[in-house]
Amino acid sequence: MAGVAVPTLHALANPARFLALARPATPVLLWAGLVLLAVGCWAGLTQTPPDYLQGDSVRILYIHVPAAWLGMGGWSGLAISSIAFLVWRHPLADVAARAIALPGAVFAAVCLVTGSIWGRPTWGTWWQWDGRLTSMLLLFFVYCGYMALARADAERGGDGRIPALYGIAGTVLLPIIRYSVVWWNTLHQGPSIGLTRSSIAGSILWPLGFTMAGFTLLFAGIVLMRMRATLARLKAEARMRRMARP
């Protein structure tokens, strides 16, 4: 299976093949994501009861949880792309990592903002230097650092290795974010969804599943759109360089 998977990855790393797949896939992902998100938000706002402790403020979880998932998942994708770039030297992997960074940072920021809004009525404060909150804030700053480093690398004509190494090193934050509520005594609640069970009521869980799926598809569509834009820009720049030759 591994022998089949590697040639397949190499084939998809060809920009022409990638664009042939990404061009029709992008609108499908975006529209499917919007539909799922609309259904999930409608159900979460109108079809689920308020929490017996938190009241209607619990409904912000339909945005907060997917944002946290994609803030962390985005960095995972960025790191995997960075590893692929360093191992196989595929430029498309570097393009993917850079395309993931901005939407990943946006979702990390949305997670922080919605968490603060949710924390105000729940904890009585907009912010606490809680383990989960602080580590997610650090992840947002790490995203910003990656984008600045990637831009500087591109401007000086670098080979992309430094941003890739940075992307891999940043994964150290992911287990800290994930297990901070287990390792330390924090205000943030513990894990609500596990591999085999969930502490969230079914009436809340299924709309949450829709919003998580919707945001995930939107994220994927945005990344493909950004990758296509980058490849188009690189192609135009290469054409201009050829035209400028005497």
LINPEWO-V145438 format. One record per backbone hydrogen bond with DSSP energy under -1.0 kcal/mol. CO is the residue of the C=O (numbers start at 1). NH is the residue of the N-H. E is the energy in kcal/mol with one decimal. If there is no record, write none. Layout:
<<CO:NH:E> <CO:NH:E>>
This chain:
<<1:5:-2.5> <2:6:-2.2> <4:8:-1.6> <5:9:-2.4> <6:10:-2.5> <7:11:-2.4> <8:12:-2.5> <9:13:-1.6> <11:14:-1.3> <14:18:-2.9> <15:19:-2.7> <16:20:-1.9> <17:21:-1.5> <18:22:-3.3> <19:23:-2.3> <21:25:-1.5> <22:26:-2.4> <25:29:-2.7> <26:30:-2.3> <27:31:-2.7> <28:32:-2.5> <29:33:-2.3> <30:34:-2.2> <31:35:-2.3> <32:36:-2.5> <33:37:-2.5> <34:38:-2.5> <35:39:-2.4> <36:40:-2.6> <37:41:-2.7> <38:42:-2.5> <39:43:-2.6> <40:44:-2.7> <41:45:-2.2> <42:46:-2.1> <43:47:-2.3> <51:55:-1.6> <54:57:-1.2> <55:51:-1.9> <55:58:-1.1> <56:59:-1.8> <57:60:-1.5> <58:61:-2.1> <59:62:-1.6> <60:63:-1.7> <60:64:-2.8> <61:65:-2.0> <63:67:-2.0> <64:68:-2.3> <65:69:-2.5> <66:70:-2.6> <67:71:-2.3> <68:72:-2.1> <69:73:-3.0> <70:74:-2.4> <71:75:-1.1> <72:76:-1.9> <73:77:-2.5> <74:78:-2.4> <75:79:-2.7> <76:80:-2.5> <77:81:-2.4> <78:82:-2.1> <79:83:-2.4> <80:84:-2.4> <81:85:-2.2> <82:86:-2.3> <83:87:-2.6> <84:88:-2.5> <85:89:-1.4> <90:93:-1.1> <90:94:-1.0> <91:95:-2.2> <92:96:-2.4> <93:97:-2.2> <94:98:-2.2> <95:99:-2.0> <96:100:-1.8> <97:101:-1.2> <100:104:-2.4> <101:105:-2.4> <102:106:-2.4> <103:107:-2.4> <104:108:-2.1> <105:109:-2.3> <106:110:-2.6> <107:111:-2.3> <108:112:-1.9> <109:113:-2.6> <110:114:-2.9> <111:115:-2.1> <112:116:-2.0> <113:117:-2.3> <114:118:-2.5> <115:119:-2.4> <116:120:-1.4> <118:122:-1.2> <119:123:-3.3> <128:130:-2.7> <130:134:-3.1> <131:135:-2.0> <132:136:-1.9> <133:137:-2.3> <134:138:-2.2> <135:139:-1.8> <136:140:-2.0> <137:141:-2.1> <138:142:-2.4> <139:143:-2.4> <140:144:-2.2> <141:145:-2.5> <142:146:-2.4> <143:147:-2.4> <144:148:-2.2> <145:149:-2.5> <146:150:-3.1> <147:151:-2.2> <148:152:-2.3> <149:153:-2.6> <150:154:-2.2> <151:155:-2.4> <152:156:-1.8> <153:158:-3.4> <154:157:-1.0> <160:164:-1.6> <161:165:-2.7> <162:166:-2.3> <163:167:-2.5> <164:168:-1.9> <165:169:-2.5> <166:170:-2.0> <168:171:-1.5> <169:172:-1.6> <170:173:-1.7> <171:174:-1.1> <173:177:-2.7> <174:178:-2.6> <175:179:-2.7> <176:180:-1.0> <179:182:-1.3> <179:183:-2.8> <180:184:-2.0> <184:186:-1.1> <192:199:-2.9> <197:194:-3.0> <201:204:-1.2> <201:205:-2.5> <202:206:-1.9> <204:208:-1.7> <205:209:-2.3> <206:210:-1.7> <207:211:-2.4> <208:212:-2.6> <209:213:-2.4> <210:214:-2.8> <211:215:-2.7> <212:216:-2.1> <213:217:-2.3> <214:218:-2.3> <215:219:-2.7> <216:220:-2.4> <217:221:-2.7> <218:222:-2.7> <219:223:-2.4> <220:224:-2.4> <221:225:-2.3> <222:226:-2.5> <223:227:-2.5> <224:228:-2.6> <225:229:-2.1> <226:230:-2.3> <227:231:-2.6> <228:232:-2.3> <229:233:-2.2> <230:234:-2.7> <231:235:-2.3> <232:236:-2.3> <233:237:-2.6> <234:238:-2.3> <235:239:-2.1> <236:240:-2.3> <237:241:-2.1> <238:242:-2.1> <239:243:-2.2> <240:244:-1.7>>
